[in-house]
């Protein structure tokens, strides 16, 4: 299959919405996450690379949401703060299909990443094969908390252009 890059198109958008215009540095960094998720699905990157990227992306988004102080928190502390803030409550759609609890998912991601990175352990492939999409969806839910409420607005130029939701 021959693939070619496209600078701009109105027919193709990333599968997940990691757009957060209020935090431009975070948005720029999350574009790398989107690229690597796509690369993973085309078997273009190693599982260890995606594991590291998902951990980094979750860490950066959690930092943005729960740690406005100068002191950095560990990943486990970020998870605890997010849980206490209600950010890791089950998705409203969780009743429609089984979902790994968010705290469990992030803790497993943290622990596996530590083993793979610092001890050259295996296990990235099977864990990612089962959980990569759950992490990607959780990340999207967390990014939406950074972004705030938005709605789709139809325009002549771009049918998927986002605009801020105005209170009634």
C-alpha angles and dihedrals in degrees: 000000000000115000126190132186123248122201097203135001136160094211102062128053132170114274092238129045108233092155113137110162092177090065105040096175090053091046091052091050093048090055085070089054090053091050092050093048089054090046090051091054090053091047090244098129136048119255090240089060093052091045091054092045095050090049092050093047093049091047093051094047093046090049089053092049105040110016116060091155126099093240112091117231127214118253090253090053090049090052091050093049092047090050092049089049092054093244093125098049114130118281115260086242094053091104090064096062136006114273131186108241110260095236091051092047094051093043091051090048091051095046096045093046090052092051093046096044101040103027102029089237123168127229101092095114099052094043094047092044088060102033113023094099093047089054091046091052092045089051090052090052091050093047089053087060089055091047100044126215117335134169135202116257123194115228135169092245105045121009091201099050111138125223133183115268111245118215114242 
